[in-house]
Amino acid sequence: MATRTASLDRTKMSRGPVFGLPLLQFIWSTEITQIAVAVGISAVAGFVLSKGMPRGPANSVQTLILMAVCLAVGLVAGTALPSRWVILLAPLAHAAAYELGRISAVGPTVDFPNLDTSYGVLAFALGRGFHAIVGLLPLAYGASLGVRVGRHFLSVQELGSRPVGGWVFTVVVGVALLGLAVMIALPAKTPPILDPDGRPLPGSVAELTMVPLGGHNQAIMIRGHSVDNPVLLYLSGGPGQTDLPYTRALLQDMEKDFTIVGWDQRGTGKSYAAFEPVSTMTLDQAISDTIELADYLRARFDEEKVYLLGESWGSTLGVLAIQRQPDRFYAFIGSGQMVSQRETDRLLYRDVLDLAARTGDKALAQKMLAYGEPPYTDSLASAFVMGQYDKLYKPHTPPQAYIERGTAADLGPWGVKGSEYNLVEKVNVLRAGLDMFSVMYPQLQELDFRRDVPSLAVPVYIMDGAAELTSRRSLALEWYGQLDAPIKRIYTFENSAHTTAYEQFEAFHKIMKETVLPETYPANG
């Protein structure tokens, strides 16, 4: 009886028996039961959600579902344990179970946190911070509401307990979460192509759509003044980079002569949900997706073939797609041409060590020596080296038109301010760059076009930046020199580095219109 009395002294029955059963009310009112139910339901929800969303929510629908489920779970947990402690215990249990459930997931945003570099901090913020905002915060808020419900309706109230925030605080947080949900639900869009009077141009196309490729929906952007123009498919760099707003802003003049298609590849940007299962993230699958997309575009626009423009990693993917299936493509255009990832990284490694020696930067030298010579086992090592690129480029001044158009577009870092991304996709732009690179980078180590691609069966045009990193440009020039192709031309620009097609968009448009089309497009033959 002493045990029972002590237990009852900790609680106060204010509204009579729960469900009319005094014994059940007593059992429910014991702290161990309340804690077990609150922690248990939070943990189970976290574990189950981790199986469906191992990287957290990857699109707006998943995010809204996560917010609703966590709010409901928090409400139940708070009702079961009407104590302020549940606002802390429920999210902790949920987060722990979520991490346990996705322990097999790979990539910087889900790996054990590494906060030694800015990229490691970014990976932590994207992988855990975003989930905390859209998952743990609604759960904690739901728990606070549940505490109120539990104290009012279930007749179990701690003696001397203080209120769980005032009603003003509750309303403010609720409105903030509702506002967040509305922002998440807002769709992305690409601006229409306008005529001189500011009205949508008749016959033009400007759309974002999803296309099934290799069994997964992937996002593409299609823009052009006329659907009767030849199709130019642009392959972004990375792996993991998305360039939709840059393509729209910088290649808009070319929309007069081409139907330009930007593509968020599997696991990238708007297609981040296709990252899982990771087993599909292979080089072979990326090549197959490219060819399948080319076939989709050929059928949709009634074109015999399409043009393929590859930037950086996209130039690797483009060459391999054309090598496998040349009959789908009129020509290949390379910008920031890659040839051998391993050899480029080895040269870069030495260049960064030389930079450290020239500048007396001992910390930089120590970090590079700690990483060791490529290929890197730590994907964040590559990200760190990328941070040194600006110090390694040859001095150059990009064209004023490029600077002005980029400034006017105001796309922000990595293009996250572009209207082509909704709120969740803006997060995906960043986390896909980290996760995709970590999975695809090891698969590129054995590639060397100097050995593996001695010829291509389509015309080849290379946009060459004289200020490009020597580690990349020297290999590209060597490969181009030995390449056998029906037509091959190289255009060198002194004031360009890696993204030559973008930086020299005016000259690039002229080359495509006055040289590439006349030489390769049947309608001009």
TORTI-31937 format. One record per residue (C-alpha): residue number from 1; residue in three letters; y, z, x. Coordinates in nm, 2 decimals, always signed. Layout:
<atoms>
  resi  resn       y       z       x
   NUM   ALA       Y       Z       X
...
</atoms>
This chain:
<atoms>
  resi  resn       y       z       x
     1   MET   +0.00   +0.00   +0.00
     2   ALA   +0.24   +0.06   +0.29
     3   THR   +0.20   -0.30   +0.39
     4   ARG   +0.28   -0.42   +0.04
     5   THR   +0.57   -0.19   +0.01
     6   ALA   +0.72   -0.30   +0.34
     7   SER   +0.68   -0.67   +0.23
     8   LEU   +0.85   -0.61   -0.10
     9   ASP   +1.13   -0.42   +0.06
    10   ARG   +1.23   -0.73   +0.25
    11   THR   +1.28   -0.93   -0.07
    12   LYS   +1.43   -0.88   -0.41
    13   MET   +1.28   -1.01   -0.74
    14   SER   +1.58   -1.10   -0.94
    15   ARG   +1.44   -1.33   -1.22
    16   GLY   +1.10   -1.21   -1.30
    17   PRO   +0.76   -1.35   -1.20
    18   VAL   +0.74   -1.70   -1.06
    19   PHE   +0.53   -1.92   -1.29
    20   GLY   +0.46   -1.60   -1.48
    21   LEU   +0.21   -1.48   -1.21
    22   PRO   +0.31   -1.16   -1.03
    23   LEU   +0.04   -1.20   -0.76
    24   LEU   +0.15   -1.56   -0.69
    25   GLN   +0.51   -1.45   -0.67
    26   PHE   +0.41   -1.18   -0.42
    27   ILE   +0.22   -1.43   -0.20
    28   TRP   +0.50   -1.68   -0.22
    29   SER   +0.76   -1.43   -0.13
    30   THR   +0.59   -1.33   +0.20
    31   GLU   +0.78   -1.48   +0.49
    32   ILE   +0.47   -1.62   +0.66
    33   THR   +0.39   -1.83   +0.35
    34   GLN   +0.74   -1.96   +0.32
    35   ILE   +0.77   -2.05   +0.68
    36   ALA   +0.43   -2.22   +0.68
    37   VAL   +0.52   -2.44   +0.39
    38   ALA   +0.87   -2.53   +0.52
    39   VAL   +0.76   -2.60   +0.87
    40   GLY   +0.44   -2.77   +0.76
    41   ILE   +0.59   -3.02   +0.52
    42   SER   +0.86   -3.11   +0.78
    43   ALA   +0.60   -3.16   +1.05
    44   VAL   +0.37   -3.37   +0.83
    45   ALA   +0.67   -3.59   +0.73
    46   GLY   +0.77   -3.64   +1.09
    47   PHE   +0.42   -3.73   +1.20
    48   VAL   +0.37   -3.98   +0.92
    49   LEU   +0.71   -4.14   +0.97
    50   SER   +0.64   -4.18   +1.34
    51   LYS   +0.34   -4.40   +1.27
    52   GLY   +0.55   -4.64   +1.05
    53   MET   +0.86   -4.62   +1.27
    54   PRO   +0.76   -4.53   +1.62
    55   ARG   +1.10   -4.63   +1.76
    56   GLY   +1.29   -4.49   +1.47
    57   PRO   +1.42   -4.71   +1.19
    58   ALA   +1.46   -5.07   +1.31
    59   ASN   +1.66   -5.22   +1.01
    60   SER   +1.87   -5.11   +0.72
    61   VAL   +1.59   -5.07   +0.47
    62   GLN   +1.39   -4.85   +0.71
    63   THR   +1.70   -4.64   +0.79
    64   LEU   +1.78   -4.58   +0.42
    65   ILE   +1.41   -4.49   +0.35
    66   LEU   +1.42   -4.24   +0.64
    67   MET   +1.74   -4.08   +0.52
    68   ALA   +1.60   -4.04   +0.16
    69   VAL   +1.27   -3.91   +0.28
    70   CYS   +1.42   -3.66   +0.52
    71   LEU   +1.67   -3.54   +0.26
    72   ALA   +1.39   -3.48   +0.01
    73   VAL   +1.17   -3.31   +0.27
    74   GLY   +1.46   -3.09   +0.37
    75   LEU   +1.52   -3.00   +0.00
    76   VAL   +1.16   -2.89   -0.04
    77   ALA   +1.16   -2.70   +0.29
    78   GLY   +1.47   -2.52   +0.20
    79   THR   +1.34   -2.43   -0.14
    80   ALA   +1.02   -2.30   +0.01
    81   LEU   +1.20   -2.09   +0.27
    82   PRO   +1.54   -1.99   +0.12
    83   SER   +1.68   -1.87   +0.46
    84   ARG   +1.94   -2.01   +0.68
    85   TRP   +1.68   -2.03   +0.95
    86   VAL   +1.51   -2.32   +0.77
    87   ILE   +1.81   -2.54   +0.86
    88   LEU   +1.70   -2.51   +1.22
    89   LEU   +1.33   -2.48   +1.18
    90   ALA   +1.27   -2.78   +0.96
    91   PRO   +1.44   -3.03   +1.18
    92   LEU   +1.28   -2.89   +1.49
    93   ALA   +0.93   -2.91   +1.34
    94   HIS   +1.00   -3.26   +1.22
    95   ALA   +1.13   -3.38   +1.56
    96   ALA   +0.84   -3.22   +1.75
    97   ALA   +0.58   -3.39   +1.52
    98   TYR   +0.77   -3.72   +1.54
    99   GLU   +0.75   -3.71   +1.92
   100   LEU   +0.38   -3.62   +1.91
   101   GLY   +0.31   -3.90   +1.66
   102   ARG   +0.47   -4.17   +1.88
   103   ILE   +0.35   -4.04   +2.21
   104   SER   +0.18   -4.38   +2.29
   105   ALA   +0.50   -4.58   +2.24
   106   VAL   +0.65   -4.73   +2.55
   107   GLY   +1.00   -4.81   +2.66
   108   PRO   +1.31   -4.63   +2.79
   109   THR   +1.43   -4.53   +2.44
   110   VAL   +1.10   -4.35   +2.36
   111   ASP   +0.99   -4.24   +2.70
   112   PHE   +1.05   -3.89   +2.84
   113   PRO   +1.43   -3.86   +2.88
   114   ASN   +1.56   -3.96   +3.22
   115   LEU   +1.93   -3.85   +3.24
   116   ASP   +1.99   -3.93   +3.61
   117   THR   +2.17   -4.26   +3.54
   118   SER   +2.41   -4.38   +3.27
   119   TYR   +2.14   -4.61   +3.14
   120   GLY   +1.90   -4.32   +3.11
   121   VAL   +2.16   -4.13   +2.91
   122   LEU   +2.22   -4.44   +2.69
   123   ALA   +1.84   -4.47   +2.63
   124   PHE   +1.83   -4.11   +2.52
   125   ALA   +2.13   -4.15   +2.29
   126   LEU   +1.98   -4.47   +2.13
   127   GLY   +1.63   -4.34   +2.10
   128   ARG   +1.68   -3.98   +2.00
   129   GLY   +2.05   -3.95   +1.91
   130   PHE   +2.04   -4.23   +1.65
   131   HIS   +1.73   -4.08   +1.49
   132   ALA   +1.90   -3.74   +1.48
   133   ILE   +2.19   -3.88   +1.29
   134   VAL   +2.00   -4.07   +1.03
   135   GLY   +1.69   -3.85   +1.01
   136   LEU   +1.75   -3.49   +1.13
   137   LEU   +2.10   -3.46   +0.99
   138   PRO   +1.99   -3.55   +0.63
   139   LEU   +1.69   -3.32   +0.67
   140   ALA   +1.91   -3.03   +0.77
   141   TYR   +2.15   -3.10   +0.49
   142   GLY   +1.86   -3.12   +0.24
   143   ALA   +1.73   -2.79   +0.37
   144   SER   +2.07   -2.63   +0.31
   145   LEU   +2.07   -2.75   -0.05
   146   GLY   +1.71   -2.63   -0.09
   147   VAL   +1.81   -2.28   +0.02
   148   ARG   +2.05   -2.27   -0.26
   149   VAL   +1.79   -2.40   -0.51
   150   GLY   +1.53   -2.15   -0.38
   151   ARG   +1.76   -1.85   -0.41
   152   HIS   +1.87   -1.95   -0.75
   153   PHE   +1.55   -2.06   -0.93
   154   LEU   +1.25   -1.92   -0.74
   155   SER   +1.37   -1.56   -0.75
   156   VAL   +1.32   -1.50   -0.38
   157   GLN   +1.64   -1.39   -0.20
   158   GLU   +1.69   -1.22   +0.13
   159   LEU   +1.88   -0.89   +0.09
   160   GLY   +2.22   -0.90   +0.25
   161   SER   +2.20   -1.28   +0.32
   162   ARG   +2.51   -1.48   +0.36
   163   PRO   +2.59   -1.81   +0.18
   164   VAL   +2.47   -2.13   +0.34
   165   GLY   +2.81   -2.28   +0.39
   166   GLY   +3.07   -2.31   +0.12
   167   TRP   +3.07   -2.57   -0.16
   168   VAL   +3.36   -2.75   +0.01
   169   PHE   +3.15   -2.79   +0.33
   170   THR   +2.85   -2.90   +0.13
   171   VAL   +3.05   -3.16   -0.06
   172   VAL   +3.22   -3.29   +0.26
   173   VAL   +2.89   -3.33   +0.44
   174   GLY   +2.73   -3.49   +0.14
   175   VAL   +3.01   -3.74   +0.10
   176   ALA   +2.98   -3.82   +0.47
   177   LEU   +2.61   -3.89   +0.45
   178   LEU   +2.67   -4.10   +0.14
   179   GLY   +2.93   -4.29   +0.32
   180   LEU   +2.70   -4.34   +0.62
   181   ALA   +2.43   -4.48   +0.38
   182   VAL   +2.68   -4.72   +0.23
   183   MET   +2.78   -4.85   +0.57
   184   ILE   +2.42   -4.89   +0.67
   185   ALA   +2.35   -5.09   +0.35
   186   LEU   +2.64   -5.33   +0.41
   187   PRO   +2.50   -5.67   +0.51
   188   ALA   +2.58   -5.87   +0.82
   189   LYS   +2.74   -6.21   +0.79
   190   THR   +2.86   -6.50   +1.00
   191   PRO   +3.20   -6.65   +0.91
   192   PRO   +3.21   -6.98   +0.72
   193   ILE   +3.33   -7.29   +0.89
   194   LEU   +3.66   -7.38   +0.75
   195   ASP   +3.86   -7.70   +0.69
   196   PRO   +4.22   -7.74   +0.80
   197   ASP   +4.33   -7.58   +0.47
   198   GLY   +4.12   -7.26   +0.53
   199   ARG   +3.85   -7.34   +0.28
   200   PRO   +3.48   -7.37   +0.35
   201   LEU   +3.41   -7.71   +0.50
   202   PRO   +3.20   -7.93   +0.26
   203   GLY   +2.86   -8.01   +0.41
   204   SER   +2.88   -7.75   +0.68
   205   VAL   +2.63   -7.47   +0.74
   206   ALA   +2.70   -7.11   +0.85
   207   GLU   +2.42   -6.87   +0.77
   208   LEU   +2.20   -6.59   +0.90
   209   THR   +1.84   -6.60   +0.79
   210   MET   +1.50   -6.47   +0.88
   211   VAL   +1.21   -6.71   +0.98
   212   PRO   +0.85   -6.61   +1.01
   213   LEU   +0.74   -6.68   +1.37
   214   GLY   +0.41   -6.57   +1.50
   215   GLY   +0.35   -6.35   +1.20
   216   HIS   +0.68   -6.16   +1.23
   217   ASN   +1.02   -6.23   +1.07
   218   GLN   +1.28   -6.31   +1.33
   219   ALA   +1.65   -6.37   +1.28
   220   ILE   +1.84   -6.70   +1.35
   221   MET   +2.20   -6.80   +1.30
   222   ILE   +2.27   -7.16   +1.21
   223   ARG   +2.62   -7.31   +1.23
   224   GLY   +2.75   -7.67   +1.22
   225   HIS   +3.00   -7.90   +1.05
   226   SER   +2.72   -8.13   +0.93
   227   VAL   +2.35   -8.08   +0.88
   228   ASP   +2.31   -8.44   +0.99
   229   ASN   +2.41   -8.36   +1.35
   230   PRO   +2.14   -8.31   +1.62
   231   VAL   +2.01   -7.96   +1.66
   232   LEU   +2.08   -7.74   +1.96
   233   LEU   +1.86   -7.43   +2.00
   234   TYR   +2.01   -7.16   +2.22
   235   LEU   +1.79   -6.91   +2.40
   236   SER   +1.96   -6.59   +2.50
   237   GLY   +1.92   -6.40   +2.83
   238   GLY   +1.76   -6.07   +2.89
   239   PRO   +1.48   -6.03   +2.81
   240   GLY   +1.62   -5.84   +2.52
   241   GLN   +1.97   -5.98   +2.49
   242   THR   +2.13   -6.11   +2.17
   243   ASP   +2.42   -6.35   +2.19
   244   LEU   +2.48   -6.45   +1.82
   245   PRO   +2.85   -6.36   +1.81
   246   TYR   +2.92   -6.51   +2.16
   247   THR   +2.76   -6.84   +2.06
   248   ARG   +2.97   -6.85   +1.74
   249   ALA   +3.29   -6.76   +1.92
   250   LEU   +3.26   -6.97   +2.24
   251   LEU   +3.06   -7.27   +2.13
   252   GLN   +3.25   -7.33   +1.80
   253   ASP   +3.40   -7.66   +1.92
   254   MET   +3.04   -7.79   +1.97
   255   GLU   +2.97   -7.72   +1.60
   256   LYS   +3.15   -8.05   +1.53
   257   ASP   +2.88   -8.25   +1.71
   258   PHE   +2.57   -8.02   +1.69
   259   THR   +2.40   -7.79   +1.45
   260   ILE   +2.38   -7.49   +1.68
   261   VAL   +2.10   -7.23   +1.63
   262   GLY   +2.12   -6.89   +1.78
   263   TRP   +1.80   -6.68   +1.78
   264   ASP   +1.73   -6.31   +1.81
   265   GLN   +1.39   -6.33   +1.98
   266   ARG   +1.10   -6.11   +1.88
   267   GLY   +1.20   -5.74   +1.94
   268   THR   +1.57   -5.83   +2.00
   269   GLY   +1.88   -5.75   +1.80
   270   LYS   +1.83   -5.84   +1.44
   271   SER   +1.46   -5.89   +1.52
   272   TYR   +1.41   -5.55   +1.67
   273   ALA   +1.16   -5.45   +1.39
   274   ALA   +0.92   -5.72   +1.54
   275   PHE   +0.89   -5.52   +1.86
   276   GLU   +0.59   -5.34   +1.71
   277   PRO   +0.31   -5.38   +1.77
   278   VAL   +0.39   -5.39   +2.15
   279   SER   +0.07   -5.59   +2.20
   280   THR   +0.25   -5.90   +2.06
   281   MET   +0.53   -5.87   +2.32
   282   THR   +0.39   -6.12   +2.57
   283   LEU   +0.52   -6.41   +2.76
   284   ASP   +0.27   -6.64   +2.59
   285   GLN   +0.38   -6.53   +2.25
   286   ALA   +0.74   -6.58   +2.34
   287   ILE   +0.66   -6.94   +2.43
   288   SER   +0.47   -6.99   +2.11
   289   ASP   +0.75   -6.85   +1.90
   290   THR   +1.00   -7.09   +2.07
   291   ILE   +0.78   -7.39   +1.99
   292   GLU   +0.72   -7.27   +1.63
   293   LEU   +1.10   -7.23   +1.58
   294   ALA   +1.16   -7.58   +1.72
   295   ASP   +0.91   -7.71   +1.46
   296   TYR   +1.08   -7.52   +1.18
   297   LEU   +1.42   -7.67   +1.28
   298   ARG   +1.28   -8.02   +1.31
   299   ALA   +1.13   -8.00   +0.96
   300   ARG   +1.44   -7.84   +0.80
   301   PHE   +1.69   -8.08   +0.95
   302   ASP   +1.46   -8.38   +0.95
   303   GLU   +1.50   -8.43   +1.33
   304   GLU   +1.23   -8.58   +1.56
   305   LYS   +1.32   -8.33   +1.83
   306   VAL   +1.58   -8.06   +1.92
   307   TYR   +1.78   -7.98   +2.23
   308   LEU   +1.70   -7.66   +2.41
   309   LEU   +1.98   -7.46   +2.59
   310   GLY   +1.85   -7.16   +2.80
   311   GLU   +2.07   -6.89   +2.95
   312   SER   +1.92   -6.67   +3.22
   313   TRP   +1.59   -6.54   +3.09
   314   GLY   +1.64   -6.80   +2.82
   315   SER   +1.62   -7.07   +3.09
   316   THR   +1.29   -6.93   +3.20
   317   LEU   +1.16   -6.93   +2.84
   318   GLY   +1.30   -7.28   +2.78
   319   VAL   +1.14   -7.44   +3.08
   320   LEU   +0.80   -7.29   +2.99
   321   ALA   +0.83   -7.40   +2.63
   322   ILE   +0.91   -7.76   +2.73
   323   GLN   +0.64   -7.76   +2.99
   324   ARG   +0.39   -7.66   +2.72
   325   GLN   +0.52   -7.89   +2.44
   326   PRO   +0.77   -8.15   +2.57
   327   ASP   +0.73   -8.37   +2.26
   328   ARG   +0.94   -8.12   +2.06
   329   PHE   +1.25   -8.15   +2.28
   330   TYR   +1.51   -8.42   +2.36
   331   ALA   +1.63   -8.24   +2.67
   332   PHE   +1.66   -7.91   +2.85
   333   ILE   +1.99   -7.76   +2.95
   334   GLY   +1.99   -7.46   +3.19
   335   SER   +2.27   -7.22   +3.24
   336   GLY   +2.23   -6.93   +3.48
   337   GLN   +1.90   -7.09   +3.57
   338   MET   +1.62   -6.85   +3.67
   339   VAL   +1.33   -6.97   +3.90
   340   SER   +1.15   -6.66   +4.03
   341   GLN   +1.22   -6.31   +3.90
   342   ARG   +1.04   -6.14   +4.18
   343   GLU   +1.21   -6.33   +4.46
   344   THR   +1.55   -6.29   +4.30
   345   ASP   +1.50   -5.92   +4.27
   346   ARG   +1.39   -5.89   +4.63
   347   LEU   +1.70   -6.08   +4.75
   348   LEU   +1.91   -5.87   +4.52
   349   TYR   +1.76   -5.55   +4.66
   350   ARG   +1.86   -5.65   +5.01
   351   ASP   +2.21   -5.76   +4.89
   352   VAL   +2.27   -5.41   +4.73
   353   LEU   +2.16   -5.24   +5.05
   354   ASP   +2.40   -5.46   +5.25
   355   LEU   +2.67   -5.37   +5.00
   356   ALA   +2.60   -5.00   +5.05
   357   ALA   +2.62   -5.05   +5.43
   358   ARG   +2.94   -5.24   +5.42
   359   THR   +3.12   -4.99   +5.19
   360   GLY   +2.96   -4.68   +5.34
   361   ASP   +2.82   -4.58   +5.01
   362   LYS   +2.53   -4.36   +5.12
   363   ALA   +2.45   -4.25   +4.76
   364   LEU   +2.39   -4.61   +4.66
   365   ALA   +2.17   -4.67   +4.96
   366   GLN   +1.97   -4.36   +4.90
   367   LYS   +1.91   -4.46   +4.53
   368   MET   +1.80   -4.81   +4.62
   369   LEU   +1.56   -4.68   +4.89
   370   ALA   +1.42   -4.43   +4.64
   371   TYR   +1.35   -4.71   +4.39
   372   GLY   +1.18   -4.91   +4.67
   373   GLU   +1.15   -5.29   +4.70
   374   PRO   +1.08   -5.48   +4.38
   375   PRO   +0.91   -5.53   +4.15
   376   TYR   +1.04   -5.20   +4.02
   377   THR   +0.80   -4.96   +3.85
   378   ASP   +1.10   -4.80   +3.67
   379   SER   +1.27   -5.04   +3.43
   380   LEU   +1.59   -4.84   +3.46
   381   ALA   +1.60   -4.94   +3.82
   382   SER   +1.67   -5.30   +3.72
   383   ALA   +1.94   -5.18   +3.48
   384   PHE   +2.10   -4.99   +3.77
   385   VAL   +2.09   -5.30   +3.99
   386   MET   +2.25   -5.50   +3.71
   387   GLY   +2.54   -5.25   +3.73
   388   GLN   +2.61   -5.37   +4.08
   389   TYR   +2.64   -5.74   +3.99
   390   ASP   +3.02   -5.75   +3.96
   391   LYS   +3.04   -5.62   +4.32
   392   LEU   +2.81   -5.90   +4.44
   393   TYR   +2.96   -6.21   +4.27
   394   LYS   +3.17   -6.43   +4.48
   395   PRO   +3.54   -6.41   +4.40
   396   HIS   +3.64   -6.64   +4.12
   397   THR   +3.87   -6.68   +3.82
   398   PRO   +3.71   -6.79   +3.49
   399   PRO   +3.90   -7.06   +3.30
   400   GLN   +4.20   -6.93   +3.10
   401   ALA   +4.05   -7.08   +2.78
   402   TYR   +3.74   -6.86   +2.82
   403   ILE   +3.95   -6.55   +2.88
   404   GLU   +4.17   -6.62   +2.58
   405   ARG   +3.89   -6.71   +2.34
   406   GLY   +3.69   -6.40   +2.44
   407   THR   +3.99   -6.17   +2.40
   408   ALA   +4.07   -6.32   +2.06
   409   ALA   +3.71   -6.28   +1.94
   410   ASP   +3.72   -5.91   +2.02
   411   LEU   +3.34   -5.87   +2.02
   412   GLY   +3.33   -5.55   +2.22
   413   PRO   +3.06   -5.46   +2.48
   414   TRP   +2.74   -5.66   +2.44
   415   GLY   +2.90   -5.82   +2.13
   416   VAL   +2.83   -5.51   +1.91
   417   LYS   +3.15   -5.56   +1.71
   418   GLY   +3.03   -5.90   +1.60
   419   SER   +3.00   -5.94   +1.22
   420   GLU   +2.66   -6.09   +1.27
   421   TYR   +2.52   -5.74   +1.31
   422   ASN   +2.51   -5.47   +1.05
   423   LEU   +2.54   -5.10   +1.15
   424   VAL   +2.17   -5.05   +1.25
   425   GLU   +2.16   -5.39   +1.42
   426   LYS   +2.45   -5.29   +1.64
   427   VAL   +2.23   -5.00   +1.77
   428   ASN   +1.95   -5.25   +1.81
   429   VAL   +2.16   -5.47   +2.03
   430   LEU   +2.16   -5.19   +2.29
   431   ARG   +1.82   -5.04   +2.25
   432   ALA   +1.64   -5.38   +2.24
   433   GLY   +1.80   -5.47   +2.57
   434   LEU   +1.63   -5.16   +2.73
   435   ASP   +1.30   -5.17   +2.55
   436   MET   +1.24   -5.55   +2.56
   437   PHE   +1.32   -5.57   +2.93
   438   SER   +1.08   -5.28   +3.01
   439   VAL   +0.79   -5.47   +2.84
   440   MET   +0.86   -5.83   +2.95
   441   TYR   +0.99   -5.77   +3.31
   442   PRO   +0.64   -5.70   +3.45
   443   GLN   +0.51   -6.02   +3.29
   444   LEU   +0.75   -6.24   +3.48
   445   GLN   +0.66   -6.13   +3.83
   446   GLU   +0.41   -6.40   +3.91
   447   LEU   +0.63   -6.69   +3.79
   448   ASP   +0.79   -6.92   +4.04
   449   PHE   +0.90   -7.26   +3.92
   450   ARG   +0.91   -7.40   +4.27
   451   ARG   +0.53   -7.37   +4.26
   452   ASP   +0.45   -7.37   +3.89
   453   VAL   +0.69   -7.63   +3.74
   454   PRO   +0.72   -7.92   +3.98
   455   SER   +0.81   -8.16   +3.69
   456   LEU   +0.93   -8.17   +3.34
   457   ALA   +0.87   -8.46   +3.09
   458   VAL   +1.22   -8.44   +2.94
   459   PRO   +1.57   -8.49   +3.09
   460   VAL   +1.71   -8.18   +3.26
   461   TYR   +2.08   -8.08   +3.29
   462   ILE   +2.18   -7.78   +3.49
   463   MET   +2.51   -7.59   +3.45
   464   ASP   +2.57   -7.45   +3.80
   465   GLY   +2.82   -7.17   +3.88
   466   ALA   +2.93   -7.17   +4.24
   467   ALA   +3.02   -6.80   +4.22
   468   GLU   +2.67   -6.71   +4.09
   469   LEU   +2.47   -6.45   +4.28
   470   THR   +2.31   -6.61   +4.58
   471   SER   +1.98   -6.45   +4.50
   472   ARG   +1.96   -6.66   +4.18
   473   ARG   +2.16   -6.98   +4.27
   474   SER   +1.98   -7.05   +4.60
   475   LEU   +1.64   -7.06   +4.42
   476   ALA   +1.78   -7.27   +4.13
   477   LEU   +1.92   -7.53   +4.37
   478   GLU   +1.59   -7.54   +4.56
   479   TRP   +1.39   -7.59   +4.24
   480   TYR   +1.63   -7.85   +4.11
   481   GLY   +1.61   -8.04   +4.44
   482   GLN   +1.23   -8.08   +4.42
   483   LEU   +1.20   -8.12   +4.04
   484   ASP   +1.07   -8.44   +3.90
   485   ALA   +1.22   -8.54   +3.56
   486   PRO   +1.31   -8.86   +3.37
   487   ILE   +1.68   -8.78   +3.41
   488   LYS   +1.82   -8.48   +3.60
   489   ARG   +2.18   -8.39   +3.65
   490   ILE   +2.36   -8.09   +3.79
   491   TYR   +2.72   -7.99   +3.72
   492   THR   +2.88   -7.74   +3.96
   493   PHE   +3.18   -7.53   +3.86
   494   GLU   +3.37   -7.34   +4.13
   495   ASN   +3.51   -7.08   +3.89
   496   SER   +3.19   -6.98   +3.71
   497   ALA   +2.91   -6.74   +3.79
   498   HIS   +2.61   -6.67   +3.57
   499   THR   +2.71   -6.77   +3.21
   500   THR   +2.84   -7.12   +3.30
   501   ALA   +2.78   -7.28   +2.96
   502   TYR   +3.00   -7.01   +2.80
   503   GLU   +3.26   -6.98   +3.08
   504   GLN   +3.31   -7.35   +3.09
   505   PHE   +3.26   -7.42   +2.72
   506   GLU   +3.52   -7.70   +2.71
   507   ALA   +3.36   -7.89   +3.00
   508   PHE   +3.02   -7.81   +2.87
   509   HIS   +3.11   -7.96   +2.53
   510   LYS   +3.23   -8.27   +2.70
   511   ILE   +2.91   -8.31   +2.90
   512   MET   +2.69   -8.26   +2.59
   513   LYS   +2.90   -8.51   +2.39
   514   GLU   +2.97   -8.78   +2.65
   515   THR   +2.66   -8.76   +2.87
   516   VAL   +2.36   -8.58   +2.72
   517   LEU   +2.38   -8.73   +2.37
   518   PRO   +2.43   -9.09   +2.48
   519   GLU   +2.14   -9.06   +2.73
   520   THR   +1.89   -8.88   +2.51
   521   TYR   +1.96   -8.90   +2.14
   522   PRO   +1.79   -9.20   +1.96
   523   ALA   +2.08   -9.25   +1.72
   524   ASN   +2.30   -9.33   +2.03
   525   GLY   +2.05   -9.56   +2.19
</atoms>
